[in-house]
Amino acid sequence: MTQVAFITGASRGIGRETALAFARAGFDVAISARTVAEGAQAEHRLLDARGVPLPGSLDSTASAIRALGRQALIVPMDLLDSDSVLAASQAVLAAYGRIDVLVNNAIYQGNDLNAAYMSLQPQTLERVFKGYVLAPLLLTQAVLAAMLAQGVGVVINVTSGAGESDPPVAAAQGGWGYAYGAGKAAVSRASGVIATELGGQGIRAYTVNPGVVTTDALKATLGESGLLALRVGTAPPHVPAQVMVWLATCEQAARFQRRTIAAQPFALEHGIVDDWR
């Protein structure tokens, strides 16, 4: 029986690479995001320094998955629209009949996400709540119901150092703002609760911090000066992607629950990625 992975935020960056990594591991893959076709317009879409929407789409990710010989299901989903979140879970289950791995990678990434504390608007925090707390909860509850019925399943929540530590510099100088940090802090707490409550029923849940990953989205949100200010190593997106596949498929991975896994040192320690460093 072919296993199924459902990867959110898979139009570009870490999500795209994670979808491809699961396909290479033999999974059929469902992918979600707002951008189905290249160049599609959407409200609150992240722009680069020139004001141009970032490249990437579900269509291009799906084509790459199919080129690897696996099935790909495109599921449009907007984290700010609860109905679309619930519809996405229903669509994947209707198509495949099961979900073995859920990777909650998608986040709200508007250009207001790293606003300075004194200029942060209530509307931004409302969007952060929907995108980082409510939508992942609704989606994960729906998927977990199916996983519990089948007796096994893995949930991976992708967090960030912003949810676990203070910024190195102020938001105006390229650090992260309160909204993003608060959103990721909420993400960091989910897996431990899931593992504690449902671990005895075949469910495993992990929190993964990719570290500084050189994606277009990171450059757009923090800027080049922000990346320099972090003063830590960086990795390409396939590194955390392969760590997530390892966590989902290796028997010894169960002991790494109830903690935040720093993907880059973890990959080195366990020899997960062959072509890096």
WOHUMO-V709996 format. One record per backbone hydrogen bond with DSSP energy under -0.5 kcal/mol. CO is the residue of the C=O (numbers start at 0). NH is the residue of the N-H. Records with the same first field share a line. If there is no record, write none. Layout:
CO: NH + NH
This chain:
2: 27
3: 99 + 100
4: 6 + 29
5: 7 + 102
6: 31
8: 11
10: 56
11: 14 + 15
12: 16
13: 17
14: 18
15: 19
16: 20
17: 21
18: 22
19: 23
20: 24
21: 26
22: 25
27: 4
28: 72
29: 6
30: 74
31: 8 + 9
32: 76
33: 35
34: 57
35: 58
36: 39
41: 44
45: 53
47: 50
51: 47
56: 60
57: 61
58: 62
59: 63
60: 64
61: 65
62: 66
63: 67
64: 67 + 69
65: 68
70: 28
71: 73
72: 30 + 74
74: 32
76: 78
77: 80
79: 81
80: 83 + 84
81: 85
82: 86
83: 87
84: 88
85: 89
86: 90
87: 91
88: 92
89: 93
90: 94
91: 95
92: 96
99: 153
100: 5
101: 103 + 155
102: 7 + 104
103: 157
109: 112
111: 114
112: 179
114: 177
115: 118 + 119
116: 119
120: 123 + 124
121: 125
122: 126
123: 127
124: 128
125: 129
126: 130
127: 131 + 132
128: 132 + 133
129: 134
132: 136
133: 137
134: 138
135: 139
136: 140
137: 141
138: 142
139: 143
140: 144
141: 145
142: 146
143: 147
144: 148
145: 149
146: 150 + 151
152: 203
153: 101
154: 205
155: 103 + 157
156: 158 + 207
158: 209
159: 162
160: 163 + 164
169: 172 + 174
170: 173
176: 180
177: 181
178: 182
179: 183
180: 184
181: 185
182: 186
183: 187
184: 188
185: 188 + 189
186: 189 + 190
188: 192
189: 193
190: 194
191: 195
192: 196
193: 197
194: 198
197: 200 + 202
198: 201
201: 152
203: 154
204: 257
205: 156 + 207
206: 260
207: 158 + 209
208: 262
210: 212
211: 234
212: 214
214: 218
215: 219
216: 220
217: 221 + 222
218: 222
221: 225
222: 226
223: 227
224: 228
225: 229
226: 230
227: 230
232: 211
234: 213
235: 238 + 239
236: 240
237: 241
238: 242
239: 243
240: 244
241: 245
242: 246
243: 247
244: 248
245: 249
249: 252
250: 253
251: 254
252: 255
253: 256
258: 206 + 260
259: 261
260: 208 + 262
261: 265
262: 266
263: 267
264: 268
265: 269
266: 271 + 272
267: 270
271: 273
272: 275
